[in-house]
Amino acid sequence: MKQKRFMKANLTFFLISAFFLSGSAMATVSPVATYSFNNTFSAQEPGVASLNEVNPLGTNGFVSDPVFGQTRTVYQFNGNNYPATDQAGLSLDTTGLLTNNNYSVNMVFKFTQGDGAWRRIIDVENRQSDNGFYVDPSDRLNVYPIISGGETFTNNNYHDVTLVNSAGTVSGYVDGALSFSAIANVMDVNNTGNLMHFFLDNTVDSGIGEYSSGKVALISLYSGALTASDVANIAQNPFVPAVPEPEEYMMMLLGFGMVGWQVRRKQRNAAPTAA
């Protein structure tokens, strides 16, 4: 009888644990491609395309730098603002990773030039258009030509920046805080090679380029639209997978406590009475 009660209590504990842990897993958002620049352009995930280095001056490279209070290996990109062919950065073939208008990109980087000027973050039109994701001259995130946001991006400081494209609604976040949200299709991946360029401005403008050198510590791509709570959770520590919200941990602990109480109650009820 004792063994049966023990097995029943363990089964109850397992079922309740599985229920709460499955809820936690649902709250965890995993990227499809993670680039942490640990002396490599390869993704952490197997079978995923590597980033391509754009290094026209031959001065890019991996260096150590403090990022959010911890020394990390990062990728330093150095180029000239003009001509555009002298700009440095990265590119990625997103074929099979993202749909063209339903994706998210989370990045940890800093710019070291162009304060008070346009600085391109992401291009999705194979460098053939001004349309794209920027820091604008007021030091705000901007999806040109649609909207700019209210959160400040400061040069020479690492920021966690997230772009979310949810079927044409584009949102930008700085350090987990919403900067802007607007209906636009200018961030749909719109080129035959499904290329996404990072930090590189277009090559068809004859004027001064909208570019800054800088350093990048992380690029993570998601195959769907992150929610505001997802972004805030990721921004707490972008270098580890997202974790369940504190409320979910409390629910788990409450469930475990209930199981323990039930087991003890059954044991007391089953205890033999004194003769």
N, C-alpha and C positions, 0 to 999 in steps of 0.2 A: 504493500500500500504506500509506504513511504517513497519507494522508487517511482511509482506511478504519479504521486503528487509532485515529486521533484521534476519528472519529465513534463508534466502539465504546466508547472510554473515556468520551466525553461522555454516551452513552446510559446506561452503567453508573452514572456519577455522578448523572445525573438520576433514575434509578429508585431508587437508594439514598436520595438526598435527599428524593424524594417520599415514600418510606416513613417516614423519620424525621419529616419535617415533618407528615405526616398524623397520626402519633402525637401530635405536639405539639398539633395542632389539636383532636384528641379530648380533650386535657387542658384545653383552654381553654373556659371556661363564659361564655356571653354572656347578658346580661339581655334581656328583651323590652321593658322600659320603664326608662329611666334619666332621673332628674330631678336635675340638678346645680345648679339655682337660680341660674343666671347671668343674673339679672334677668328671669327668665321661669319660668312654670309648665309650659312645654311639655316634652315628652320629647325626648331626643336622637334617638330612632328616628322615622322618618317614619310618619305615619298613625296614631300612637298618641295616645290621649286625654290631654288635659292634666289636671294636678291642679286641684282647685277650692279656692280660698282660703276659709277660714272666719274672718272678721275682724269680729266684732260690735262691738268698741270702736273700730275704725278706726285702730289703732296698730301693726298688722303692717307689715312691709316688708323690702326687701332691704338688707342692711348688709354691711360688710366685717368679717371677723373672722379671727384666726389659727386655722387648723385643722391639727393635726399638724405645726406648724412652718412652715406656708405660709399667707399671707394669701389668703383666698378670699371671693367673694361668697356669702353665706348668706341664708336666710330666717328672719327673727325673728318669732316668734308670741307675742303678748302678750294675756292674758286674765285673767279672774277665776275663781277656783276655784268660786265659787257666786254666783249660780245657774248651772246648766250651760249655759244659753243665752248666758252671757258668756264661755264658753271659746273659745279660738282654736286653729286648727290647719289641717288639710288633709283633703280627701276625694278619692276616685278611683273612677270606674266601671270595674271590672275585667272587664267583659264582653268576651269574646274574647281576653283576655290570660292569664287563669289559670283552671285548673279549681278547683273549690271546696275540694278537700282534698289538692291536690298542687302546692305552690308554695313559693317562698322569697322573703323580703324582706330586703335588706341596707340598713342605714341608718347614716348618720354624723350624730349630733346630740348636743346637751347640754340638760339641764334646768337651770333657774336657780331653781326654787322647790320646795317640798314635801319637803325633805330629812327623812327619817324618817317619810314618809307614802306613801300609794299614789299612783303617777303612771302614768296610762294611756299606753301606747305605740301599740298598734293595737287597733282595734275592728272586728269583722266581722259584728256583728248589728244594724247600723244604729242604734246607740246606744240599744238597747232592753234591755240586759242588763248585769249586772256581769261576765259572762264576758269574758275578753280577756287581752291581753298587757300586762304592767305591769313597773315597778320597784316593789318592795314596801317596807314600812317598814324592813326590815333592809338596804335598798340592794342587793337581789338581783333578778335577773330572775325573773318569776313569770307562769305561765299560770294564772289564777284560774278555777276553784277547785281546780286539780289539784296543782301542784307549784311550788316555788321552787328556784333554783339556788345554786351556791356562789361564783360569781365576783362581785366587788363592782362596782357601778356608782356612780360618784361624781358628785355634782352639780357644775355649773360647769366640767366637763371634757368635751371631745368624746370619744365612744366609738363604736367600730364595733360595731353590734348586728345580729345576724342571727336571723331566725325561719325555721325550716324545718318545713313541714307535709308529711309523707310518708305519705299515705293513712291519717291518723289517729295517726301517731307524731309528736309535736311536740317540737322541740328548739330551745333558745335558746343563743346564743353571745355572749360579750362579748370584743371585741378578738381574735377568732379562736379563743378558748378555749371549750370546751363548758361551759355552765352547768347545763343540765338536759336530760333527755329523758324523755318519758312518753307513754303511750298515752292519747289524748284526742281528742275531736271538737269541743272548744269553739272551736278556731281555724278550723274549716271556714267558708268564706264563706257566711253563712246569712241572706240577705235578698233580696227580690225584685229589687232594683236592682243586686245584686252589688257593693255599695258597700264600700269599705275606708276607715276613718277613721284618721287619724294624730293622736295626742296628745289626742283628744277623748273625754271620759268619757260615760257614758250619761246620758240626759235624764229617765229615769223614777224615779230615786232622789231622795227628798225630803231626804236628808241632805246633808252637805258633799261637794262633788265631789272626785273623785280625779284631780287635774289639776295640771300645772305648765307655766308659760311656758318658753320656751327658744329654741334656734336649731337649724336643720337645714341640713346642707351637701349631703346626698346621700340619695336614696331610689332603690334599684334593685330591680326585680321580676323574678323568674325563673319560668318556666313549669313547673318541676319541682323536685324535692328536691335541694338541694346536699348533697354529701358533706362530712364533716369536713375532708378535705384541701382541697376546694374553698373552704370558708369560711376556713381558715387562709391559703390562697393569696391570696384576695381581700383579707383584712385587712391584708396587707403593704402594699398601696396600693389602697384601694377606688376611687380616682378614675380608674384605668386598667383596661382589660380584663385578666382573669386571664392569667398567662403560664405556660409549661411549667415543670415542676419542674426543679431543677438537674440531676438524674440524666438527664433527657431531653436536655438540652444536651450532656452528656458522651457520650451515645450517638450524637448527631448528629456530634459532633467525631470520635468513634472511627470512624464510618462513612466520613466524609470522608477520614480518614487512611488507611483501608484502600484506598479507591479510588486515592488518590495512590500508595500503595505498589505496587499492582497495575500501574498505568500505567508507573511507573518500571521495574518488573521486566520488563515486556514490551518496553520500549524497550531495556534492556540485552541481553535475549535476542535481539532482532532486529538488534543492531548488527553490521556486517560485521567478520569477523576479519581481522587483518593478513596480507598475502600473505607 
